Amino acid sequence: MHELGIAMRIAEIATRVARQEGVKKVDAVLVEVGELSGIVPEALLFSFESAIKNSFLENSRLEINLISASAKCSRCQTVFRPEGFFSLCPVCEGVDCEILSGKELFIKSLVSENGK
């Protein structure tokens, strides 16, 4: 399960940033995950709980915003929602399609409900 390694890295980055900013408690870590990233959101949530045990983030929650996949056909310029990395264009059945979104994984923000 590669989500554990990802969760550990998210926790590491969130801890570093919080400490640099003088934040005493992080209530939530907000992440954006693309549909085509290969990450299973439920597994990431479960892994995050393990990754933050006995750490600065121990009582924090992970909130995931799922980013929809979109692609653009190079032939007819149609923008569509692909079913995977190698989807045909639904209009012209072209194979040369560029993934526009859905591969993302990034920390969007840290939430501290009591300020610093």
C-alpha positions, 0 to 999 in steps of 0.5 A: 500500500503506497498510501502509507508512504504518501501519508507519512510524507504529507505528515512530515511536510505539514509538521515542518510548515506548521512549525515554521509558521509557529502554529501550535496545533493543526486541526486539519490538513487539506489535500487535493487528490486527482482521480487518476493519481493512483491514490485510493482516498480511503486508504490514504485516510486510514494511512494518515491515522497511522502516520500521525500517531504519537506525533505533532499532528496526532489529533489532526484530520486529513480532508481530501478534495477529489479532483475530477479527471479531464482530457483534451483531444488533439485532433478535434479539441474536445474536452472530456472526462477520460475513464483512464490514461488511455481513453479515446476521444468520445467525439472523433475517437482520436487517440492523441489526448492530453490529460488536463487534470486528475493526476494531482496530489498536493497539500492545499492548506493547514487548518488551525481553528484556534489560530496559532 
